[in-house]
Amino acid sequence: MPHNIFAALRVRVLEALRATVPDLPEAVAARVEVTPPRDAAHGDAATNAALVAAKPAGRNPRELAAALAAALPGRLIDSAAAAGPGFVNLRLHPAALRGEIGAILRAEESFGSSDIGAGQPANVEYVSANPTGPMHVGHCRGAVVGDALANLLAKAGYAVTKEYYINDAGAQVAALAWAAYWRYLQALGTPLDEAAFAAAVPGGLQYRGDYLVAAGAALAAEHGAALAGPGISVADPALWLTTVRDTAVAMMMAGIREDLALLNVRPDVFTSERALVEAGVADATIARLAAQDLVYDGVLEPPRGKLPDDWEPRRQTLFRATRFGDDVDRPLRKSDGSNTYFANDIGYHADKLRRGAATMIDVWGADHGGYVPRMQAAVTALGGRLDVVLCQIVHVLKDGAPVRMSKRAGTYITLRDLLDEVGRDAVRFTMLTRKSDAQMEFDIALAVAQTRDNPVFYVQYAHARCRSVLRAAAEQAGAAATAHAALAEAPLETLEHPAELALIRRLADWPRLVEAAALAHEPHRIAFFLYDLAGDFHMLWNRGKDDAALRFLQAERPVETRARLALVAATAIVIRSGLGVMGVDPVEEMR
């Protein structure tokens, strides 16, 4: 069983609650929480047990809280006090609080790992950008959020699959193929009139970026003029479709994989939309829904508000999405008989279910928010569960001015540009400093600043300071003096200053924080925790500058020094554990 002091406190609270309220309903017990108090002056933890149990027990919340407070003290809890409308504040025995340091040192980076996931399969799909150009900053936030969330779920005990869905079917990929064909004709030296090409192939120059020059050159090198017909036409439409499109998509995906790897994002699975369509997965899934009487031919009501000029009341193949919470039934087939994007997406999620993904999490851009209810309705109809994490847009600032992006024109700041400017760690950490559904500004100057206002610097600096203390101790007393196993046995009674105890309380909260963030699907909580932890450590470091008695290394006080080395080593471990979830490297030293 992974170590979690708050889980142990909850067990003790439930024991006392069940003794005080016989026949406590399990549904009520499930709502009992033990969390850090908002104000550390109130204690080490607080519980809502009396508040949630008062009504079922037919008792006054404050009276029940007082009864609980009287029953709780024991081996783990030193004292308890009723507070407010029915909370109970708890204080740990000092030895139990300090004992968290030994637990951290023995567990090392696995401290904070949980088994709440119980090995359940969880599929996290993220990025999934159309393969129509290089990765840009707009893709970066979803990539980081999805990857950190997947790491967080793995830390919490889920069997995680990281997945990228390649949107290689449909109009945008066709437009990419035409743009690659234009570059191919250029590579052949064919005289071109851009306006004539655009007129001959509507939408054919949707993607003008120079990144397709290499695709055109590769096609010309392999096929010569075999793909080119007279003028702008193609020699063999079937050959063109499979050759130009596939070459362009393959080259775009190769670049995307390289960019993701630079960001430390490595999906376990890449799934092709086109491969699923050609395998008939979407059609089979529609048939499966039809067998459940969830598909019918009907006419949708006109859209609310202004009626589009191209809207007409026509019969369509519809999915009964309203049975599962959506506000309208959704089309599965277009007027030409081909499947809608929605139908293909249903087939894709059915394929995930077939592969065992009991829990599915999709990370999308916020502009797809309106698509969430229909997709969740479809997955529910298929017997699965889907959570969608939305990521708002990122505004990049350089020299105080916004950087504008346009994939089609090929003038934008790419992911690789950003990584070159500030580095992978700064990009990943910064992207997690706001909740994903909140808009954010990525200030390039701030991301490289060596100040407290730069969270990644502040946290990495805390780890570097920890490591510098431990290196100095090893130089003075030998490596054995800083070995985790040895420090885990150090007497810790001398750790009694409020700043030391505050740091221990923060460290002890790491396992609870991991579980809460994993259940909420909110990896940004890790960044917030690490920033606060770094603040507690820097505060203790600065106190040592002003008060010699609080310095970490004191040759004339070996007992106090050993205890503080244990605290410093535990702090470094938890910082590394948190940075590992975020996909950020710890720093050994900073110059």
N, C-alpha and C positions, 0 to 999 in steps of 0.2 A: 504494500500500500504506500503510494508516494506520500512524503511528509507534507502536511498542511496544518498549521496551528489553528487556522480559522475553522477548518473542518473538524478538528478535535474539539474546539470550543462549541461548535454547533451540536456535536454529539452530546456533550455535557449539558447544554441548555435543553435539548430535547428530553434527556433523562429527567431533569428537574421539572420540566413542564408536564411530562406524562405523570410524574408522581404527584404534581399539584392539581392537574386536571385529568382525572381518570377517563378512560374511553375517548381520548383525544382523536378526532377524525384524521386520517392520514392526509386528506386534502389540505387540512389546516397545517399539519406538521410540515408539509412540503413548502409552505410559504414562510417558514421561519428562516430568518437570515441572521448571520453574525458578520458584521463588517467593521472596518475602522471607524471611529467616531469622527465627525467633522472637525472637532476641536480636540487635539491631543490631551488637553488639560482634563478632559472628562474620563480618560482611561485608555486602555489598550484596544478595546473592542466595545461594540454596542449591539444589542439584539432587539428585534421587534416582536419577540415571542409573545409577550403579554398583549400587545395590540392585536395580533391576528387571532389569538385564542380567546380573547375576552368575550366576544359575542357568542360563539358556540358554547362557551362554558357558562354563560349567563352571569358574568362577573364584571365588576368595574375594572377597566384597564389599569388604573393606577394601583388599585388594591391588589390585583393579580401581579403587577410588576413588583410590588413590595414583597409579596409572598415568594416570588421567584428569586429576588435578590437575597432573601434570607436563606434560601435553599441551595444556592449555587456555590458558595465558597467551598474549597476542598483542595486536592493536590495540585490542580492546574490553576484554579481561580483563587486569587488572594482575597479579593473583596468585590462586592457588587452593590450597586445603588440604583434605585428607581429614579427616573428622570422624565421631565416633560409629561406628555399625555399618557405615557405607558412604556417608554423605552427602559431598558436596563443597561447601565454602563458597567463594564467589566474591567478589572485590573488583574493581570497575570501575576503569579508569583514571580519575583525577580529572577529566580533561578530558571523558571520556565522561559521567560523572555530571553535571557542570555543564552539559554540552551539552543536557541535558533541558530546561533553562530556555529556551534558544533554540527548541527544538522546540515547546514550549508556546506561546511568544509568536507563532511563525509560524502555528501551527494555530488559535490562539485557542480558542473554545468547541468546535470540532470535535475538539480534542485528547481522546483517549480513545475516539473513535468507532472502530468495528471493522468488518471485513468478514466475520467468521466466519459471519454469517447468510446471506451470499451471495445476498441478495435473496429467500430462501425465504419463501413466504406463511406467516404465523403469525396465527391467530385467537385473541384473548384475550377471553373472555366473562366479565363480572363485574357485580356488583350484582344484576341480574336479580330484583329484589324483586317479590313479588306486588303488583299495582297496587291494593292495598286500603287505602292510607293514605299519609300523608306519609313521607318518608325519616326514619328515626330513627338513633340512634347505632349500633344493631346492624347497620345496613347500611353504616355509614361505613367501617369497617375494610376490608371487601372492596372497596369502591369505590376507596379509596386504594391498597391493595395491587395491585389489578388494573390501575389506571391507571399506577402507577409501573412495574409489570412490563412493560406495553405500551411505555412510553417507553424502558425499559431495553433491550428487544429491538430497538426501532427504532435505538437508539444502537449496538447490536451488529450492525446490518446486515440485520435481517429486514424483510420487507414486512408491516407489522402492520395488522390490522384490529381496532378496538375495538368490541365488540358487547354489546348489552343484549338479553336474551331476555325478552319480555313474557309472563308466565304468566297469560294472559287466557282460559284455558279451565278448566273444572272447578268443583268445589264451592265453593271460596273466592270465586271471582268471582261465582258465583250468590248467595252470601251477601252480598257487597258490593251486588249489584243490589237485593236485598230491603231492605237497610238504606237504600239511596238512595231506594227506593220509599216507605219509611216517612217519610223527610224530605220527599219530594214531597207525600205526603198532609198532612204538617204545613204545608207551604207553601200548600196549598189551603185551610187552615183547617179541615180535617176533624177533628172531635173524635176523639181517640185514647185508647185504653187500652193502655198499653205491654204489660201482661201479656197482654191479649187478642191483640195482634199477635204476640207471641212464641209464644203457644199455637197460633195459626192458621198461622203460618209457622215451623216448627221451624228454629232456626239463623238466622232472619231478622233478628235483632238481634245478630248476632255482632260487628258493627262499630258501636259507638254514638258514635264520635267526632264532634265538632262539625264536623270537616272535610267531612262530607257534606251539611251544611246548604246550601252553595252549589250542590251538584249537584241537590238537591231543588228549590231556587228556580229553577234554570235549566230544569228539566223543566216546572215549573208555568208559567213565562213563555212557553215555546215551545208547549206542548201544552194548556194550560189543564187542564180536567178530563177530557180525552179518554182518558187512560190509566187512570182510576180507575173500578172497578166498584162495586157496592153493598158497603158496609162496607169490609172489608179486601181484597176480591177485586180482580182486574185485569179491565179491560174487554175486552182482546184479548191473550191469552197470547203470540201470535206477535209482535205489535207491542211488547208490554212487553219481551220478551226482547231484541229488537234495539235498542230505544230506550233503555230504562232502563239496561241493562247497558252499552251502548256509550257512553252519555253519562257514566256514572260512571267507566268505565275511562279515557275520553279526558281527563276532568278530573283524575283521579288522575295520569295520565301527564304531563299538562302541568305539574302541581306537581312531580313527580319530576324532570322535565327541568330545571326552574328550580333546584331544590335541587342537582342535580348540577353545573349550571353555576356555582353559587356556590362549589362545592368544586373548581372547575376540572377537572371531569370531563365530557367531551363525546364520547360514543360515536359512532363512524362509522355504525353500523348498529343499528337497532331491529327485531327480528324478533318477529312475533306468533305465539304458539303456536296460537291459534285459526285464524289464516289458514292455517297449515301443515296443521292438521287438516282444515279445510274443503276444502283443495286435494288431500287424499288422500295427502299425503306419507308419513304414518306407515303407511298401508295398503300403499302401493307398496313401502316399505322392508321391511315384513314379508314381502311376496311375494318380494322379492329374496332375503331370508334363507332363505325356504322353498325357493327354487330351489337353494340351496346345501346343502339338507338340514340346516338349522340351526333349523328350527321343527317342532314335532310336538305332537300331542295326547297328554297324559299326566296322571298324578296325582302330585302332589308328596308327599313324606314329610311327616309332621306337624312343626311347628316344634320345635326343641330346647327343653328345659325344660318349663315349665308350658304345657299345651295350652289355647289360647284357647277360650272358650265357643262362639264362632261358627265354629270351624274344622270343615270337613267334607271328607272325601276325594272331591273331584269332579274330573272331567276338565277340563283347561284347555289353552289354546294356549300352549305354552312355548317359550322360546328356549334353545338349548343353551349356556348361559353357562359351564357347567363345562368345555367344550372350550377355553375361553380363560382359565382360571385362577380363575373364580368358584367358590364352594363349593356352589352349588345352581343348578339351572336356574330361569329367571325367567318369571313369567306375562306374556303380552302382551295378553290380553283378559280382561275381567271376566265375571262370570256373565251379565250382561245383553247381552253381545256387544260392548260398547264397549271401546275401547282403554284399557289402563292408562296411568298417567303415564309409566311406563318405555317403553312403546311409542311414545308421543308424543316422548319425549326421544331415542329412537333415530332417529326420523324427522327431528328437528331436527338432530342431528349428521350424518346423511346429507346433509342440505341444506347444511351447512357444507362437507362434502367436495365436494359438487357445485360449490360456489362456489370451490373451489381451496385450501381450508385444509388443507395437508399436515400442519401442526403445529397442534393445538388445545390450548388451555389454558383450563380452567374454574376460576374462583375461587368457592368455596362456603363456607358456614358450616360449622364443625366438626361441627354436629349432623347433617350429611349425609354424614359419613365412611363410614357403612355402605353408602352407595349407590355408592361409588367403584368397587369391583371389577366390579359388573355393567355399569356404564356403560363402563368401560375394555374389558371383554370384548366389548361390542357394537360399539364403535368399531374394535377390532382385527378383528372379523369383517367389518366394512365396508371394511377395508383402510386404515384411518387410524391415527393415534396421538394419544392423549389423556393429558395430564397434568392432575391436579387439585391445586390449591393450596387448602388448608383454612385458614380463619381462625377462631381461637378468639374467644370472647365478650369484649367490652370492658366493664369495670365503671367507670362514671363516678362520680367522687367530687366532691362540692361541699360546701365547708365541712367537709371531713373525713368526710362521711357519704355512703353510696351513694345514687345516684338510681335509683329503680326505674322500669321501663318496662312499658307494656301498650298495644299498638296497638288492641286491641279496645275497651277502655274509653276510649281516646283520652287517657289520662293518661300521658304519657311525655315524655322530653326529645327533641325532634326534632333532626335534623341542623341545621336553620336556627337553633334555639336555641343549639346548641353553637358554630356559626360566629359568631353574634352575641356570644357570651361571650368567645371567645378568638381568633377570626380564622382565616382559611383556612390560612395558612402553619403556624400552630401545630398545627392539626388534622392536616394532611397529614404534617408531619414527625413528630409524636408517634406517629401510627399506624404509623410505620415504624421505631420505635425498639426493637421486639421482633420476633423471628421470628413469622411469621403464625400458626403453630400453637401458640404459647404464649399463655396468658391474660395480659391486661394490665389495669392500672388507669389510667384517664385522669383525672388530678388536674387539675381546672380551675384551681386556684390555681397549681400548678406550671407549667402551660402558658403563663401570662402573667408568670411571675416573671423578673426580669432577673438571673439567676444562672447559674453554670456547670451547675447541676443541671437547667436547662431547655435541652435540646439545640438547639432551633431558635434560641433567643436566642444561645447560645454560638457557633453557626456563622454566623449572620447578623452577629453582632458582629465576628467575624474578617473577614468581607468588608467591613464598614463601616470597620474600622480600615485595611484595605488601601487602600480608596478615599480615606480621609482623608490617608494618606501621599502618594498619587499626586496628589491635589488640591493639597496643600501644595507638592509639587515643581513642579507646573505653574505655580503662582503665583510661585514663586521664579525658575524658569528658562525658563518658557514651555511651551506644550502639547507642543511637539516633544520635550521632555525625557522625556515619559512615553509617547510613541507606541510601540506594540508593535513596529513594524518597526525603529525606532531602538534600542530596548532589546534586541532580539534579536541585535544585533551588538556589544553591550557586552562588554568583557573581564571575565571572571568569576573570574580566578585568586585574587582577594582573598576569595572566599567559601570560607573554610577552617575557620571555627569549627564544632565538633561540632553545635551547635544549627542552624546554617545547613545543614550537610550532611544532618542528619536530616530537615529540611523538604524538601530536594530529593529525598531518597529517597522520601518519602511522595508527593510530586507525581509522580514517575516511575512509581509503582505504579498510578496511576489507570487507564491502558488495560488492564492485566492484571486489575484488579479488575472493570472493566466486563464483560469477557469471562467471567470466572469467575461473577459474579453472574447474568449472562444465561443461561449454560448451566445453572446450578443453579435458575433461576427464583426467586431470592431477592433482591428489591429492598431488603430491610432492610440488606443489606451496604453499600448506598450511604450510608445514614444513619450507620452505624458508621464508615465511612471518613471522612466529612466531619467527624464529631465528633473523630476522632483528628487529622485535618489541622488543624482549628481549634486543637486543643490544642498542636500543634507550633508554629503561628504565634504564639499567645498567649505561649507560653514564650519565643520569640525576642523578642517585643515587650517582655516584662517584663525580660529580660536587658539590653536596651538602656537600661532605666531605671536599672539598677545599674551598668552598664559603658558609659561614653560611647563607647568604641571600637566598640560594636555598634549604635549608633543608625543608623537608616535614612538620615537626612539630616544630612550634615556638610559645610558649605560649604567647609571647608579641605581636604577629602579627596574630590575629584570622582570619582576612579576607583572608590573603595569605594562612594560614594553611587550611582553609576550601576549598579554590579553589584547592590546591594541593591534598587534600584528595579526591576530586572529580576526579581529573586526575588519581590518583593511583587506585581508585576503578574501573574506566572505563578501565584502563589497565588490571587489574585482570580479568574483565568480558570478554574482547576480547581474552585474553590468554585462559581462560576456554572454550570459544566458539570454538576456533581453536583446542584445544586439544580434545574436544568432537568429532569433525569431524574425527580426527586421531585415536580415540579410546584409548587415553592416559589419565591417571588420572592427575588432577592438584595436586600439593603438597602444603599443608598448611604451613609446616615448614621443614627446612633441617638442620641437625646437622653435 
